[in-house]
Amino acid sequence: MALAALSGDAQCIIFSQLCNVLDTRVAVAFSSTSNELQAVTQAPRQQLRADYEAATALCLKLGKQSCKELREAKAVHCWRKGLSADDLATLGTLGSVLPALEDWQLFERAAGPDGVQRLVEKLGAGALPAVTLLNLQSMHVGGASALALAAALGRGALPRLKELYLRNAAIGDAGLVSLAPALRRRPALEILGLSGNPFGDEGLAALVAPPPPPAGALPPPTGGLTKLKVFLLWNTQITDAGCAALVAALDGGALPALKFIDLYGIPASAAAASAATEALERTASRAAMPS
């Protein structure tokens, strides 16, 4: 038997690659093919069992009757289900074994200020491969979580993301500045909802019109919000300067697909907000012109 010729370490690596915390059958069957495999995989099998039990408990909290139901779900909406930060960390580890999930929405204030950070820190490369909509509604993102989310996106998590809502998430200028480069590398992003956050002109500028690099520095990675259609910015702290940056980005062609922007409740003057609206209309007119 070819497996018997492999070292114990190699056999354990194969076992780990077969592990799916929501469907343990293949890994268990593999470990049962010989007494030797049962022996060398004893510790990782025990860990798999513990992880499976934790995942099963989480499935019940999510309103799913089984791990199979969660594994095959196209939408998961966690609205006030009492999830803790530990639960969100567990949920993050499942990102690689949810191939069907497309719509993921969370509104879990019980998770506390570090819940989102612990969630996204567990999202590895390629996690949540089919998710096109992510909504973290009224959950604390702030600075540390924004940085962690940027890192997750940079690792290749959520590769098909089209709609991102981070409303009422305590994202200030520093948080948005750290998140902006990762968002600008998302070529499929069409809707971005950042309403109700305390960021202002600095954060907005980093997103729509990042400053040129210092002399002698490497140029920033290519990218931009070229497919963004809807931009929700109501009740943020954008002033006239932010509106001017938005006008410059629109007139400069940085947001060529933008069709709607919501600036309700910002502290900018009515004239500055109107200038942004007029720039949006010019963008729409250019987009409508025959090529």
Beta strands, then each sheet from edge to edge (+ up, - down):
strand 1: 75-79
strand 2: 103-107
strand 3: 133-136
strand 4: 163-165
strand 5: 191-193
strand 6: 230-232
strand 7: 260-262
sheet 1: 1+ 2+ 3+ 4+ 5+ 6+ 7+
end
